[in-house]
């Protein structure tokens, strides 16, 4: 299928050929009939992407600070490589569309053939097919065209702004900015029984607002106006005071897009005492305190489409808010907007100034960015024959794989076929870590060892990501269906780099397909998943020796030095590992026990494996305690102290802290034994001293990624077991589960 993409690094746009998305249970795949180009959001995003690195940095000072801190701990070049990987990826354009359901998930409540409006950045893209979660889908009422329905998400932004104004019948409202959102808001306010005064310096937009509501022209002084509606292009303060009988308007809705503070300043002037000012557009917000203070004006922001926006539980997982407590969610706002269209109270079609065939979509952005000097307001992209009516492609025609007959100009991957002396590598998932660390490391290994691997296929949830990764690194094909990777006969090794809840099933699928598997940690996130991988009665299974988990730290030169240093000891070790992990928001997927498994399962396993490797013994017993907040709520995986008892008698303490100084290096390990002590500082410096002698290793940070991947590739090439024995991976996994049990029970837990 085709999709519009833009480079976040250069601002370049193109119409890409990408695999169509898979359908998930809580959503549907929709064939697009029309999509609406947002004159505000999309123009702002496109202009930002076209800025240079300095321009982007000036607009994102908080991100710059994070980069500087990372440079101090991980080094300049390693950090810049990660930043480059983040910037050098495309972004999908579009967030408001309409079309026909061609594949429905079992829990989405829709049927194939249903006409639907689609919303959401990253979902309702400018693309021939989109997967959209159920809370961002709304059935289109009879009589409403695809073109009008494609405006539903944009319309819901205007509607949410109107709701935030909390208007009552007969109140007077000013709308500052009569662009697309302002025009829609004026119609909605009129439909709500409000008296409206609109303002825009562009007289033609004032005239349009009047004509949209059935009048003639209010943009020119002296022209006839509708009762209760006035639109002006100058002297807003005087006109608004006269329009409101000298009291000031009850509410002001700002839909203008400007960095100037003038709209919020003027809004306070024209607002009555105890009135309301709502900003829904991108506008300067240095509020004049005196005006707002003396009038006790209530200033509010309107959040996009409404409640549910930016909440992954609502948008991605399909968990709705209770109707009785959250009457107007973003989905219900979309439905309400479409009902207003069906009743003829809002007419978005009259705002459309440009229509483009989807194949000519890039011309739309020439207009949007002012490259083509044409006045515009609403821009619609038309798909197929433009009607979309009854045009439903058979599901078996949707291609979820794109092959590249000629590899990209990647000197490390010159040909598609796998030679006898190389192994075929494919990826399931290609997130930031895969692109910033794993793939560059594989490229580096190939350069040093005469191309031991060849990149075959990459499968991701979105065709955009799969295609971009495939082209940049020289994969033979891109797909959204992982079965394309698993059935590829030339693939020997599959990398699983998806979210944690998917690891177990994807590892099993790869093993069943006869592949070797390298999965980023963890192996799985709960006992139920583990039982499907490992038979609890008979855990010994030779096939599992083909599984490798990304415990890279044990492959670091620092880990090897520590293991060798204490190799001749006669007594157990005492180990202490401190992780200054830093806090992350609770709504990040890693924190969700059903998706990420939590921070101890998802990341704590690294440090358990490190200590187990150094002492050469598995964990037998654990104790764990976490901090408690003032109200007694526990945070077991953000700030936790864990005691570990190893089979050889060694003990270890893991302190995983989210409350520390963020400028402090992340990791510190201290080991005592045989009259000697060793310290490891963030994989940059290790110092050993005492009866066992003196050893020292110092330099740039080395976390063992290259050594880990090189060992994995050699094992696959030789048909041998993976570098980490599976029983050790299993022990670490069970240890993380035991830690969570110990936190809850307050008792020691056997592993």
Secondary structure, DSSP 8 states (H G I E B T S, - for coil): -EEEEEETTT--EEEEE-------TTEEEEEEEEEEE-TTHHHHHHHHHTS-HHHHHHH-HHHHHHHHHHHHHH-HHHHHHHHHHHHSSEEE---EEEEEEEEE-TTS---TT-EEEEE-TTTS-SBSEEEEEGGGEEE--TT--HHHHTTHHHHHHHHHHHHHHT--TT-EEEEE--SHHHHHHHHHHHHTT-EEEEE-S-HHHHHHHHHHTT----SSTTS---TTEEEESS-HHHHHHHHTTTS-EEEEEE---BS-SHHHHHHHHHEEEEEEEEE-SSB-----HHHHHHHT-EEEE--TTSBTTT-HHHHTT-----TTT-S-BHHHHHHHHHHHHHTTS--GGGGEEEEEEGGGHHHHHHHHTTSS----SEEEEE-TTS--TT----GGG---EEE-SS--S-TT---SS--TTSEEEEEE---HHIIIIIHHHHHHHHHHTT--EEEEEEE-SSHHHHHHHHHHHT-SEEESSTHHHHT-TT--EEEE-S-GGGHHHHHHHHHHTT-EEEE-S-S-SSHHHHHHHS-SS----GGGGGEEE--GGGGSHHHHHHHHHTTT-SS--EEEEEEE-----TTSGGG-TTTT--HIIIIIHHHHHHHHHHHT--EEEEEEEE-B-TT--B-TTTSEEEEEEETTS-EEEEEEESSS-TTS-SEEEEEEETTEEEEEETTTEEEEEETT--EEEESS---SHHHHHHHHHHHHHHT---SS-HHHHHHHHHHHHHHHHHHHH-S-EE-
